[in-house]
Structures are given as C-alpha cells and as structure tokens.
Amino acid sequence: MNVFADWIKANGVSEVECLVPDMSGIARGKIVPAQKFVHAAQSRGLRMPESIFVQTVTGEYPEEDVTGIANGDIYLMPDASTLRRVPWVEERTACVINDCSYADGRPVEISPRHVLKRVLALYENAGWRPVVAPELEFFLVSQNTDSDYPLVPPTGRSGRPETGRPAYGVDAINEFEGLFDQLYDFSETLGLDVDTLSHEAGNGQMEVNFDHGNALDLADQVFLFKRTVRQVALRMGLYATFMAKPMQNEPGSAMHIHQNLVDAVSGRNLFADENGADTELFRWYIGGLRKYLPQTMLLFAPNVNSYRRLVPDYDAPINVHWGRDNRTVGLRVPESGQSSRRVENRLAGADANPYLAIAGSLVCGWLGIQNKVDPGEPINGSGYTRAHSLPRHLPDALEKLKAARQVREALGEDFCEAFMSVKEAEWDAYQRVVSSWEREYLLLNV
C-alpha cells in the first residue's frame, strides 16, 4: 500500500507543496503535481541544492565555503505523518514536510529538522521522551509597504486602531473575530493542536498556546502555524509578524517552551517523584538550562532584531535565573502537580526557528543531566534586579556558540559551522545598512 497515493486519492488533491524548513524557519521547497509527487516519493525523485541551508534571510550566501559541504544536491524524503491539506489555496492542494538525505542515504546534518531529531535520539537512547508545549506570540499590524515607515496597530471592526495595550481583553480579540474564526478553521484542517488564544500586552499582539506533545510534531506545527497566520492576515488586509520586536515602545514577541521528560515506557513524569517533590533529574535539567542556554543563545535569538526584545520590564528575560511561578526570570517553574511538573524556557523569540529553539533547549537540559549541574536555589522577587547575563547582540551570541564545545558536539559540528556562517553573513549585511535613527539624530548634529 502506498500511503501517499491512497491519501491523495482519498482527498482529491491535484498538487503537493514539498516543504523544507531552512535555517531561519522559512519554507523552502517545490510544488509538484500530485501524481508526479507519488512517483517521486517512491523513487527519491525530488532533489534540491543543499545550499538552501546556508541561504541567509535576505537570500544571500556566506562568502566562504561552509565546512566543505552544501555544494551538491540532496534528496527530499517526505514524512507521511506531516501530510496535510492546504486550506488557503483554491486548487485542492496538500503540503508535506520533508527530511533530507544524500545519495548514499546519510541524513543531511545541517538540516534543522535533523538537528532536532539528533537531540531527541539522545533521550530515546536513555529511555526518556521529552514533552513540549510552545506558546507563540505575534503581532497583527496594518499593511506597510515602506520599510522605512514604522509599523502601526491594525484597525478592527470598530474602525479604530488599538490603543492602551488591552492585555487579555476579550473584546479586543473580537475586534478581529473573522480573522480568528478563519484561523481556527484553517488550523483544524491542518491538524494543528491549537489550545487557547489570548490578547497579549502589546497593541495588536496575540498569543496562541499549543497542547503539550511530541517535540518534533510540535516543531512541525509551529512551522506550519506561522505560515497559516500570515496567510489568514493577508486575506483580511493585514500583516502578521513574528519579529521579536516589531514596534518600539511595545513588548516583544516570544516563543516560550514548556518542557518535561517522561519515561518512554510508562509515561511517568520524571521531573517529580510520587510525592510531588522535585527530582534530581529535574534539578540537573534546570542546571543545564542555566549553564548552557547563554552559550546557545544564537538559536533562541537568531536575528539582529531579536536582542531588542531582551530588556527589563517588558516580560522578557535578561538572565537565566529560575523561579517558581515567576515571569521575570528566564526559567519559570509553573505551579504544578506531579504529572505536570515542568519548566518554561522564556528566552526564545517568536522569530526563532522552532526546530532549533526546541533542540537547543533540550540539548542544554541533556547536558545538565549528564554533568549533574546544580541549578542553585530559585529566586524570589524580580529577576530584573539581577545582572543582565544574556548576550546583548548577535556577535556576542556568535562568540559564545563558537566556544561552546559540548553544545557543538551534541548539535553537530557541521550544523554549528553552517548556522554561524549564515548568521555572520546576516550581521555583515545589517552592518551595511544606515538606519533612519542615524539619519534623524546624526545627519545634522555631528
């Protein structure tokens, strides 16, 4: 039985989007007629250049040869579990997320989806299974075709743009009732396990929570959800943006990652004992997050804009202290019973690649367990009264990852070299730009 042929016939699909998440989490790939896709899936007939994984967010490439790889073709290997209908295309269309391999069957080590699989294999070999639940924030903004002009909040059905930061305002969400109705419909068609929707603190800022589950499946869902929100917003004459800090004087957008470990056989939560007390494994896991997250910050804050979000008093962390039910620290342990004991990593921005952010968080916890890292005691009070210990800009994060030997070994040296080369090229491109702030304050004054 050919699962692809059967599914396509049952759903009357005429073409298939073959998707590959790149380093920035952008969907690369090919669109092929359905029957050609069925044949290609059986015969490894879909190929792309490996260089898509060293393409920058601006579409350019690092000047230097990246580790001697990314020069030839790779083969797309569609994952049947990700086959879904695409609800916003008039012609009956499907999409499928692909893994990538070389001609000899070896996986492409620099593929972000493979990096997450590589980290999950560490846990699988130990008999453990990570469980994650992402919370993803984003802004709805009025359409803006002039990149020099600041973004402004959207206008809802009242005819007035948002003001006053209506955090958790139900009526503020209802201003865009049609948009969210369609978003839920499209999410259901795509099989996205969206749990709750709320209005965040920023004007036009929303948050969607996903139900907890398998880490790879949740990364796939976030990847697809970001495409979905953008498409729905465009249909309503708006933009949806996952920039970490799209507007000055507004909060930034995060991708908080709740995580815990369960026994792969029994499903028992390994972060709390039968009495509900924290286990050593839990403490070591938090110790690993505290020790190694600053070294992997490039995975959680991958763009020059990412670091604008990480400032005090905007519900974003500036350090990796941990606390119980404390939203001012980088690592929050929500009030929870034995079965739901978990830790929330609050570092990642909404602009982070979900595969790499989840992989980075899990690898830090893994190293903490392996090295039995003591997390210290949780803090009380505001984490903003403590030192700013996270990298403050992209070059700082690059230098920390370059020196992170254990992290690089766990994630894969080829991947780290390729990822850092892409980010260095993006930093170089950014450095060539003269901003409107510089023209405003320096042009006639210095």
N, C-alpha and C positions, 0 to 999 in steps of 0.2 A: 504493500500500500504506500502510495506517495502522499505524504501529509500535505504538501504544498498544493498538488494537483487537486486533491479532494476538497481542501479548504477553498481554493479559488473557484472551483466549480459550484460549491455549495453557496458561495457568496456572490456569484455572478460578476467577479472582478475582471476588469479588462486591462489594467496596468498595475505595476508594483513599483513603489519607491524603495530602493535598496539603500538603507541609511548606514553611515559610519560616523560615530561621534569623533571629532578631531580634538586636538589639544585644548581648544577653547570651548569645547562642548557644542560646536557648530555642526549641523547636519551636512555632511558631505555624502556623495553617492551618485547613483544613476537611477533613472526611471526607465523601465523596460516593459514591453507588452507582456501580459500575464503568461501566455504560453511559452514565450521565449524565456521568461523567468523560471518556469517549471523545468525546462530543459537545462538551463544554466545551473540551477541548484543541484541537479543530478550529476552534472559533468564538470563542475568547477569552471563554468564558462564566463563568470563575471570577474573582471580584473580592474584594478585601479593603480595609479602610481603610488608608491609608498610615501612619496614626498608630501601627500596631504597631511601627514602627521608632523611635518616641520613647516607648515604654512602658518604664517602669523595671522592675527585677527584682521590685519589690513591687506591680506592676500599676498604678502611678500615672503621671502625666504631668507634664512641666515646666510651671510656671505660665505662662511667657512663650511667645508664638508662636515656634516654632523656624524661623527663616530664612524665614518666609512659606510654608513647604511643609508636608507631612504633614497636609493638610486634607481631601483628597478620596480617591476610590477609586483603586486600582491593579489591574492585571490580572496574574493568575498565569500564568506561562509555564513549563509543566513541562519539565524536562530529561530526555529519554528515556534518556540514559545512566545516570541515577540510579534508574530504576525497579527496585524490589526487592520480594520477598515480606517480609511482617512475620511473623516466626516465633512470636511470643508471643501472638498473637490467635487464638482458636479459629475464628472465621469466617475463611474464606480472604480475606486482606487484603493489599493492596500499599501501598507508600509511594513517593512521588516527590518530589524536591526541586525547588522552583520558583525561577526568576528572576522579576523583577517589572518591568513596564513601565507607562507611561502610555497613555492612549487614542491618542495620536499615534505610539506605538511607541518613544518615548525610554525608555532604561533608568532605573530608579529609582536615583539616585546615592547615596542613603543606605542602600541595601541592603548589608549586609556581604558577601554573596556577589559583588555587583557591584564592591565596593571591591577585592576580591582579583583579579577579572577585569581591572579597570582597571590594577592594578600589573603583572599578567602581560603585558598588552599592551605595556608599555614594553620588556620583554625581547624579546617576539616581534618588535617593530619593529626591534630591533638584531640579530636573527638568533640569539638565545640562548633557552635553555629552562631555567628553574630546576628543580632536583630536590630534593625534601624528604623527610625521614623523621622523623615525630614519635615521641617517647617520652612516654607518658602515664601518670602516677601517680594512684592513687586509694586511698581507704580503704574497707574494709568495717567497718561498726560495727553494734552491736546497735541494734535499733529503739528510737527515742526520740521520744515524742510531746510531751514537755515541753521547750520550747526553752530554759528556764532551767536545765535539768539537763545537766551535761557529758556528752559522748559517751563511750562505753566500748568497748573492743575486743570483737569478736564471739566467740562460743563455737563451736568447731568440733566435729568428730565425737568428739573425746576427752571432750567435756563440760566442758572448761576453757577460759577465755579466754586469749588470747595474753599472754605476758609476756616481757621480756628482749630485745625487738627482734631477731627472728630473720632478719637480713638474708640474702638468698639461700638461705634454708632451704627445701629441697625438701619435707621432711616437714611444714613449716609450711603450704606450699601445699596439700599433700594433706589437711590438715585440712578443706579446703573442696573436695574433689575433685569432688563432684556439681555444685557451682556452676560450677566452671571447665569441666567437661565440657559442661554446657549452654551456657556462654558461647561455647565454641569451635564448638558445633553451630549456635547462632544466628548467629555471625559468618560461618560458612561459607554459610548460607542467604542472608545479606545481602550476600555478596561482599566482606566486609571482609578486607583483606590483612594480618591479624594475624600477626606473626612469632614473637616469643618472649614468655613470661610469666615474671616473677621476683618474689620477695618482696623488698620494699624494707625500709629500716631501721626504719620505724615498726611498731608493733603493729597488725596488720590492714592494712598498707599494701602495695599491689601495684603493679607496673609492667608495661605492655604496650608492646612495640615494634612499629611498623608498618614494612613493607618500603618502601624508597625508591621514589618515583614522581612523577607529575604533581601539582603543588601544589594545584590545585583539587580533584582527585579525592581527595587525602589529607585536605583540609579536610572534604570531604563525609563521608569515612569516620570521622574523629574525631567529627564531629557525630552521626552515626548510632551510633557505638560507645558514646558516653556514654548515649544512650537505652537501648541494649541492656544495658549493665552494670546500670543502675538496675532495669530490668525483671527481669533474672535474680536480682538480690539480693532483690527483693521476693518472688519466688517461693520463696526459701529463708528467708524471715522475717528478712532483714537489710536494712540500708540500704547503698547505695554512694554515696559522696560525693566530689565533685571540688572541694570547698572547698580553697583554698590552704593553710589552716592550721586544720583542724577540731578539733584537740586540743592543749591546752597541754602542754609538755614532750615533744612528739613532733615529728618532722620535718614539714615542709610537703610538699605535692604539686605537682610541676612538670609542664610540658609542654615538654620540650627539643625543639628543632627543628634537626635536621641539615640542611644545605643546601649545594648547589654548583650551578654553571652548566655546561651543556653546549652545544656547537654544535648548533643546531636541525637541521642537515642531516646532519652526520657523527656526532653523538652524542659527540664527543670532549670529555672533561672540560677545561674552560677554567681550572681552578684549579691545574693542574700542567703543566709542559712535558714533552717526550718523555723527558727525563732524570729526571723526578720532582721537579724543583725547583719551588718556589712561583712562580707567575706574577705579573706586576704587577697583573693583574686581580684576583687573589686578595687581594693585599695591599690594594689600594684598597677591595675589598669589605669586608674586616675593618676598614679605616679608617672606612668609612661606618657600620658597626655601632657602632664605638666612639664616633663623634661624635654620631650621631643617635638611638641607642637610648634614652638618657636623656630625649630630647625626646618620644619616642613611648611612654614607659613606661605610659601610660594604657591602651594596647592590650594590654600584657602583664600588667598588674596592675590590672584594671578595678574591683575591689571594695575596700571598706574593709578586709576581712579579708586581702586579697592581700599587704599590706605586713608582716603578722606573719610571713610566711614568709621574708622577705629579711633574715635575721640571720646573723651569723657562726657557723661550726662546725656548721651543720645541712645541709650540702651544697647550700646556696643562695647565689647571688652577692650581693655588696654593691657591686660596681663592674663596669666594662666593660673591665678589663684582659684581655689574651688570653695564652694559653699553650698549649704542646704537651702533650697528654695530662694536663691539669691540671684537676681538678674543683673547685678552689676559686675559679676566675675565672669571669667572665660569659661569656667566649667561649673555648671549648675546641677545639683542633685535634687530633683523634684521630690516632694513628699510622696512616698510610695510604699506599698506593701511588699511582701516577699516576692510575689510573682512579677511585679512591675518595677523592681529596683533598677535604676538606670542612671546614666549620666548624660547630660546635654552639653555638647560641644557648641559654643556660641560664636566661634571665631569666623566661620566661613561666611563670605558674602554671597548674595544671590547670583553674582556673576561667576562664581566658581563652577568648574566642570564637575557635575555631580559624581561621576565615576572617580575622579581624582580626589575630591574632597572626602568622600566616604572611605576610599582606600587609604588616604593619608591619616584619617582619624583612627582607623582600625590598626594600621601598622604602628602607630605610636602606642596604642594600648597594648599591642602584642609585645613590643619591645619592653614595655614596663613590666609585663608579666614575666618575660624571660629573664630580665635583670632584677626582678623583685624590687622595683623602685618604690621607696617610701614617699607617699604624697604629702606628708606633713598633715597638719590639722586644718580643717575647714575654717574659713574666716567668718567673722560676724561683722555686720556693718558694710559700708560701701567699699567696693573694690577700687573705686576711683581715688581713694585716699592712699593707695599703694602705688609703687613705682610703675611707670609705663615700660613694660619689659618685652613687648612685641616689636618686631621690625616696624619702622615708621615709613619706609618707602621700598620700592621694588628692588633697587640694588642691594639694600641691606638684607632682604629676604633671599636674594640670589646667593650672596656670600655665605649665608648660614646653611643653605642646602648644599653648596659646594663642599663645606666642611663636615657634613653630616654622614659619616662613614657608614654607620649601622643602618640608617634610614635608606641610604642609596643602595646598599646591598639588598635590603628587603624589597624595595620597589623595583629594582633592576637598574644597573648602571647605564645601559643603552637608553632606557627611557629618561633617566635623570639628565643625561647629557643632551638628549634631543629637546626635552622640555626647557632646560635652562637656555639652550641656544635660541629657541623661539622667543623666550621672554627677554633675552638680551637684545634681540633684533627689534622687538617691540619697544623696549626702552630707548634704543637708539633712534627709532622713528619718532617717538614722543619728544625727544630732546631737540629735534629739528623744528618743532612747532613753536611759534611765538603766540602766546595766548592773548585774549582780549584784556585780561588783568594787566599784563605788561604794557600793552598799548595805552590802557587807561591811566596808569599811575607813573609810568616811566618815560613815556614818549616826550613830554614837555617839561619834566621836572628834574631830570638827572643829567 
